[in-house]
Amino acid sequence: MRGSLTVLEKELSENLKSRRFALIFLLVFLSGAGAVLTTAQSLSGQTAAEFLELFTGTGSQFYSYVYFLSVLSPILGIALGFDSINRELSSGSMVRLLSNPIHRDGVIAGKLAAGVALISLVVGVVNAIDFGLGMLLMGWGPTPSDALRFFYFSVVTVLYASVWYSAALLFSTIFRRAATSALVSLGLWIFMTFFIGAFSTALAGLISPLPSFPPPTLEQEVAYIDTAVSIARISPVYVYSEVSSVLLNPHVMTLSPVYAYAPGMPALELGVSQSLYLALPDVSALMAALSIFSILAYLVFMRMEIRARWE
């Protein structure tokens, strides 16, 4: 992948100096800080409150920190990737770039690496500042286990945003107009965020229908719910919400919507390694989605016809 480091440096330089990057960074930071501040106010009088509740939003009427990241992280990835390829094709800079000793695979690899690096920078800085802000507002800090859980949560957030960046990069490679790739990327995000629930329940009703009469049995209801959840897990947004709940809440014992419960059951907590083991399938799904979008973008770009425009 000759020239990938050159493309990486170029992309980092252009994005770090752009107003778009600054605005997205401020949007993510201010939204997260507002969520932490509001949650800290609602937890100020609770002596038994756990530090990670600042980010899960337990007991707060406002949207949680995790919710804002689940919504804004895709916007960050899409904003960085929707015109990464077609902008250079339309301006003619791609031809000049490839006229240097830079291979095509180095171009796409450098752009992927730059996107992940920029996302890591934004998520890392925002999470670190808001983590420290939470300590100041609460007046006490997290346990080592809480800090480790938050670190793993930050890593998963980078992975989640990178999935959307790779999807936007793919659409930027397929469509020659930046507006088209932006609309398709945003349309996919809107569907996966706001309509996946209705879609999964409707499709589950066709695959595992519930009879109106006689009343459905317990096995039929469980099959319906499991089918709906399995379909919903095609959405990175849903998968990210599951991973976040597991990593930031040690009391989450299972990701299945159906579980056994009995009054008087002792409240148990999972260790960090146990929570990671529980979240591993969802993390693997995010890694698979990132790999699929990246490979497709690579294949489309390598087969693309790029010519100089004579005017």
Buried (B, 14 or more C-beta within 10 A) or exposed (E): BEBBBBBBEBBBEEBEEEEEBEEBBEBBBEBBBBBBBBBBEBBEEEEEBBBBBBBBBBEBEBBBBBBBBBBBBBBBBBBBBBBBBBBBBBEBEBBEBBEEEBBBBBBBBBBBBBBBBBBBBBBBEBBEBBBEBBBEBBEEBBEEBBEBBBBBBBBBBBBBBBBBBBBBBBBBBBBEBBEBBBBBBBEBBEEBBEEBBEBBBEBBEEEBEBEEEEEBEEEBBBBBBBBBBEBBBBBBBBBBBBBBBBBBBBEBBEBEEEEEEEEEEEEEEBEBEEBBEBBEEBBEBBEEBBEBBBEBBBEBBEEBEEEEEEE
